[in-house]
Amino acid sequence: MVAAVVRFLAGLIAGVLILLVIGAAPAQAAGYRYWSFWKWSDGAWGYQQQGPAVYVPQDGGVDGWRFAVSPDGGREAARPGAAGDFATTCGGTAEQPGRKRVAVVLDFGTAADSPGETPPGLRTACAVVPTGANSAEVLAAVAPPLRYDTNGLLCAIAGYPKAGCGDQLGAANKPAANGAGGGSGGGSADGDHGSGPDIGLIAGAVLVAALAAGAVWQARRRR
């Protein structure tokens, strides 16, 4: 009888531990659909720490842009899908006094990350702009029309996408692989915990069951 009680309690405790782990698992973080800004340096893309209206690229520089859904709206965003090859992009463009050449890589992303539109293909361009031009002016020279929101956030490059701006997507609203897009922007960053197990009730049930099993064991020992 003692062995049976021990096995019963061990199984009960193992079950509640599994439920506790499931209940405590963090919800999937919200994602953000937007254009991320990158700088080509030392043979790799690095997340740009300055905004395009602040950063002033040098002659021979390479700016990169990628439209994607990012889980954190920052450094973990998808990088442009092509290398920043200045020689290939601007090699055939002659230098001009008082102006600079900046290569630009535009990656419109995948259908899975689109807001229901077909993304254009990746392309590169060589901007020839005044020496003091910032990256926003570089972009405007090669990929109009640009669309900004009232806070100055870049929403669209070359007219893509047609609507939306930095939309937040909850775990349940992540766009489908077919690019149909199910995001409503109403997702919560901390996720929806309403459907998870009630840990207090589970723990209480385990405690009651354990006490009951102990009482049965004690009663049988006295016989």
PyMOL commands that set and color helices and strands:
alter all, ss='L'
color gray80, all
select helices_A, chain A and resi 2-24+86-90+111-113+135-142+171-173+199-222
alter helices_A, ss='H'
color red, helices_A
select strands_A, chain A and resi 31-41+44-47+62-70+99-107+123-130+147-148+154-156+167-169
alter strands_A, ss='S'
color yellow, strands_A
deselect
rebuild
show_as cartoon
